[in-house]
């Protein structure tokens, strides 16, 4: 079965902002954000703690030593899952947005006319509101990833010989993983809001360009009709122009013929 130009056009529209691909990306982002929050909650509930006990050191001497409650492997896996899912949600959505904007600019370069073409970058369309939402999304993303990285690094310290008493134990602070989960959800909310703002501005820009192009086309049609309806120039005189090569006798003959 041959693929027509209309089929290719439908596929391009499905990849545009607001199409099926955009909806799928937003749904994927939200699901990854929720999954990352679940991972953070599980990591918080399974994080290792340290208890201090008096341990015999020989010769009837005791010393205060700390012992880990677990190896930290479970919390490490959950924290890694939250880190990866949040990174996937953020990078996939923003990569799709910028690719869709770039494709829209390339397509509109060949379709828009005059001074109303896509020479105005979509970056110029970003309002202050969209810029603030974009920055907040990345700030929350950075905070969540840093908290998760700290938790992963701390939990990886005592994967082996965690039952041995130690002089000091390093543990993840309470609620650190949960705070990362909260920033995870906040990141998803801001990222989705940024997508919706870009989609709204894109539609407003398309409507504005469509109206301006219609005005240009109407002006062209009016100019063409005005040219077609313009009255013709005055007809030239029916009298023959004098021929300088005629002699006086020939001229008298011509005049007599005209009189009769």
Beta strands, then each sheet from edge to edge (+ up, - down):
strand 1: 50-58
strand 2: 61-68
sheet 1: 1+ 2-
end
